[in-house]
Amino acid sequence: MVARLRLGVIGAGLKAAEYAASWVAMPEVEFVALSDTSQTSLNRLADICTKAGASRPQCFVDYRDMLATCGDKLDIVYVSTPHAFHAEQAIAVAERGIDMFLEKPMVTTVAEAEALTAAQKRGKGTIVTAFQGGLSPLVLDTRQRSLGGEFGDLVAISGMIWESWATNYAGHWKQKPEISGGGFMFDTGAHLMNTVCLLANSDFASVGAYMDNRGAPVDIVTAVSARLANGALATLTAAGEGPKGCASFISLFFTKAIVRIDAWGGWRELILDGVAQPRETAEILDNPLKSFLAIRAGTMENTASVEMGLRFARLWDAIKASAAANGAPAHIGKAEGRIGR
């Protein structure tokens, strides 16, 4: 008989409900406790469990009550709340030493990323951020081959992501800066930033950025020009206003290869030593919990770790600092986000 891992959920919204439909059917997972400030969301997720023949989880309005009551009974916690709440909730889980699957982006600032990293070291639990690209087999293969030297030295990166986001999320919490932590670049654009951070195999050193809210409370369009610590140059563009749809591409230029891949790891095109390889595709993960469990079991590298989240946070803080200074470069180092030469 498969040992069942006891799961708690902080944030029972639509994303959690979407995942629960497949998670509740996994023999190795048991929903034990849920927390959300919305009773409607709690009931919806609990009903998904009971309709699948599983026991009804305990429900809590406050995640702190859930951890106090059920913390010793939980093996895993999935956190799926608005971005600005991630740090407080994730640190509380990490302090308990409970393994955690944390929705993207990990946290909203470098200070929060450092605090979560410290909490993980104290609690010694596994933390994985739910970026599809960071768990994609095509992205992971690209990373390993790059690290192995097959592609040569990284020279430059060009990445773009776009979506009809301004319209799709008008009035949504994602466009409320006090709980979103940012706009399009920090939401859908987070997939672009994270996959670039992972495949660059380097921290960023200097970042120049411009943002345009286009009448919204948060950024809708962002343009970034940067230098990495390994010397490569990068440009990133996020356009959250336009025709219906959502897509991305990232081009990585190496001395021996050119790799084009999307932010979610759904496809890859490779030119190696001047020879174009057949286009490869992979299903974008619809059940990333399976990857989390593989990482937890030690059979898969954790490429969505708190350390990668800290690299991402340093880039994001630098983008915000530069954009606030009208494009003046922000330098990342001992004094992250400092402006000027």
Long-range contacts (C-beta under 8 A, 24 or more apart in sequence): 2-27, 2-28, 3-28, 4-28, 4-29, 4-30, 5-29, 5-30, 5-75, 5-76, 5-293, 6-30, 6-32, 6-73, 6-74, 6-75, 6-76, 7-31, 7-32, 7-74, 7-75, 7-76, 7-77, 7-78, 8-32, 8-33, 8-34, 8-35, 8-66, 8-67, 8-70, 8-74, 8-76, 8-77, 8-78, 8-98, 9-33, 9-34, 9-35, 9-45, 9-57, 9-77, 9-78, 9-80, 10-35, 10-36, 10-63, 10-66, 10-77, 10-78, 10-79, 10-80, 10-81, 10-89, 10-93, 11-35, 11-36, 11-79, 11-80, 11-81, 11-85, 11-89, 11-103, 12-36, 12-38, 12-41, 12-42, 12-44, 12-45, 12-80, 13-38, 13-41, 13-80, 13-81, 15-80, 15-103, 16-41, 16-45, 16-78, 16-80, 17-41, 17-44, 17-45, 17-48, 19-78, 19-80, 19-287, 19-288, 19-289, 20-45, 20-48, 20-49, 21-48, 22-286, 22-287, 23-287, 23-289, 24-48, 24-49, 24-52, 24-54, 25-52, 26-289, 26-290, 28-293, 29-76, 29-289, 30-54, 30-55, 31-55, 31-57, 32-57, 32-58, 32-70, 32-73, 32-74, 33-57, 33-58, 33-59, 33-60, 33-66, 33-69, 33-70, 33-73, 33-74, 34-58, 34-59, 34-60, 34-66, 35-59, 35-60, 35-61, 35-62, 35-63, 35-65, 35-66, 36-61, 37-61, 37-62, 63-89, 63-92, 64-92, 67-92, 67-93, 67-96, 71-96, 71-98, 74-98, 75-99, 76-100, 76-101, 76-292, 76-296, 77-101, 78-102, 78-103, 78-289, 79-103, 82-173, 82-174, 82-179, 82-180, 83-107, 83-108, 83-179, 83-180, 83-181, 83-182, 83-186, 83-187, 84-108, 84-178, 84-179, 84-180, 84-181, 85-179, 86-112, 87-112, 87-115, 87-116, 90-116, 90-119, 90-127, 91-115, 91-116, 91-119, 93-125, 94-119, 94-120, 94-122, 94-123, 94-125, 94-127, 95-119, 95-122, 95-123, 96-123, 96-125, 97-123, 97-124, 97-125, 98-123, 98-125, 99-125, 99-126, 99-127, 99-296, 100-125, 100-126, 100-127, 100-128, 101-128, 101-130, 101-288, 101-289, 101-292, 102-127, 102-128, 102-129, 102-130, 103-129, 103-130, 104-129, 104-130, 104-131, 104-190, 104-191, 104-194, 105-129, 105-181, 105-186, 105-190, 105-194, 105-309, 105-312, 105-316, 106-306, 106-309, 106-312, 106-313, 107-309, 107-313, 108-181, 108-182, 108-186, 108-313, 108-316, 109-181, 109-313, 109-316, 109-317, 110-310, 110-313, 110-314, 110-317, 110-336, 110-337, 112-313, 113-306, 113-309, 113-310, 113-312, 113-313, 113-314, 114-310, 116-306, 116-309, 117-306, 117-307, 117-309, 117-310, 120-306, 126-295, 126-296, 126-302, 127-305, 127-306, 128-291, 128-292, 128-295, 128-296, 128-302, 128-304, 128-305, 129-194, 129-304, 129-305, 129-308, 129-309, 130-288, 130-292, 130-304, 131-190, 131-191, 131-194, 131-195, 131-304, 132-191, 132-264, 132-265, 132-284, 132-285, 132-288, 133-191, 133-194, 133-195, 133-198, 133-262, 133-263, 133-264, 133-265, 134-194, 134-195, 134-198, 134-303, 134-304, 134-308, 135-265, 135-285, 135-288, 135-291, 135-303, 135-304, 136-264, 136-265, 136-266, 136-282, 136-284, 136-285, 137-265, 137-282, 138-261, 138-265, 138-266, 138-267, 138-268, 138-280, 138-282, 139-195, 139-198, 139-199, 139-261, 139-265, 139-303, 140-265, 140-301, 140-303, 142-199, 142-252, 142-259, 142-261, 142-268, 143-198, 143-199, 143-201, 143-303, 146-199, 146-201, 146-252, 146-254, 146-259, 147-201, 150-256, 150-257, 150-272, 151-252, 151-254, 151-255, 151-256, 151-257, 151-259, 151-272, 152-254, 152-255, 152-256, 152-257, 153-254, 153-255, 154-200, 154-201, 154-202, 154-228, 154-230, 154-232, 154-252, 154-253, 154-254, 155-232, 155-233, 155-253, 155-254, 155-255, 156-232, 156-233, 156-234, 156-252, 156-253, 157-196, 157-199, 157-200, 157-228, 157-232, 157-233, 157-234, 157-235, 157-236, 157-250, 157-251, 157-252, 157-253, 158-234, 158-235, 158-250, 158-251, 158-253, 159-192, 159-195, 159-196, 159-234, 159-235, 159-236, 159-237, 159-248, 159-249, 159-250, 159-251, 159-263, 160-192, 160-236, 160-237, 160-238, 160-239, 160-248, 160-249, 160-250, 161-188, 161-189, 161-191, 161-192, 161-237, 161-238, 161-239, 161-247, 161-248, 161-263, 162-238, 162-239, 162-240, 162-242, 162-245, 162-246, 162-247, 162-248, 163-188, 163-239, 163-240, 163-242, 163-245, 163-246, 163-247, 164-240, 164-241, 164-242, 164-243, 164-244, 164-245, 164-246, 165-220, 165-240, 165-241, 165-246, 166-214, 166-216, 166-220, 166-240, 166-241, 167-241, 170-216, 174-218, 175-216, 175-217, 175-218, 176-217, 176-218, 177-217, 177-218, 180-218, 182-218, 182-219, 182-316, 182-320, 183-211, 183-213, 183-216, 183-217, 183-218, 183-219, 183-220, 183-240, 184-218, 184-219, 184-220, 184-221, 184-222, 184-238, 184-239, 184-240, 185-211, 185-219, 185-222, 185-238, 185-240, 185-319, 186-219, 186-316, 188-238, 188-240, 188-246, 189-222, 189-236, 189-238, 189-240, 190-312, 191-248, 191-263, 191-264, 192-236, 192-238, 192-248, 192-250, 192-263, 193-236, 193-312, 193-315, 193-316, 194-263, 194-304, 194-308, 194-312, 195-250, 195-261, 195-263, 195-264, 195-265, 196-234, 196-236, 196-250, 197-308, 197-311, 197-312, 197-315, 198-303, 198-308, 199-250, 199-252, 199-259, 199-261, 200-228, 200-230, 200-232, 200-234, 201-230, 202-228, 202-229, 202-230, 202-232, 203-228, 203-229, 203-311, 203-314, 203-332, 204-228, 204-229, 204-234, 204-311, 204-314, 204-315, 204-318, 204-332, 205-229, 205-331, 205-332, 205-333, 206-329, 206-330, 206-331, 206-332, 207-315, 207-318, 207-319, 207-322, 207-329, 207-330, 207-332, 208-322, 208-327, 208-328, 208-329, 208-330, 209-318, 209-319, 209-320, 209-322, 209-323, 209-327, 209-330, 210-323, 210-326, 210-327, 211-319, 211-323, 214-241, 219-323, 222-319, 222-323, 224-319, 226-315
